Amino acid sequence: MEGLKKGIEERLEELNIQLPVLVDIKMPFESGVISGNTVFLSGQTPRVNGAQKYTGTVGADISIEEAQEAARICTLNLLAALKGIIGDLNKVKRIIKMDGYVAATSDFKEHPAVINAASDLLHDIFGKENGHARKAVGMASLPGGAPVEIEMIVEIQKL
């Protein structure tokens, strides 16, 4: 990857991050699709071993800290899906865009603080100099009662 001396796989090891093994939840769509040198990743929720680790609405029954942890889990799930699609995260040139959705009460205003946890994790892994575009928005609800869902668009080296 441009700008990094170490490969992404080595960086994950250095950060003591182990990507999860994703459980097939039998949905009628792909976890991601490659078009040219771009991977469009489907949204991931904070599933651990196939079950939502967190459920609820931020501002009601989920704290900002729990939602931030949920956002980190979503991000690791996205990276696991990406690795499954391209085989090696060292093929990643950059994360182009992240879209973060937060199930929150109508008076909750800290959506960016929740999704910042995911952005910070990507900066730790890929380097801040390889930053991404982003949105962080609130929703009335998300699939499976998840408090957070994140999707990404990733540029990869030609396969």
Secondary structure by P-SEA (a helix, b strand, c coil): cccccccaaaaaaaaccccccccccccccccccccccbbbbccccccccccccccccccccccaaaaaaaaaaaaaaaaaaaaaacccccccccccbbbbbbbcccccccccccaaaaaaaaaaaccccccccccccccccccccccbbbbbbbbbccc
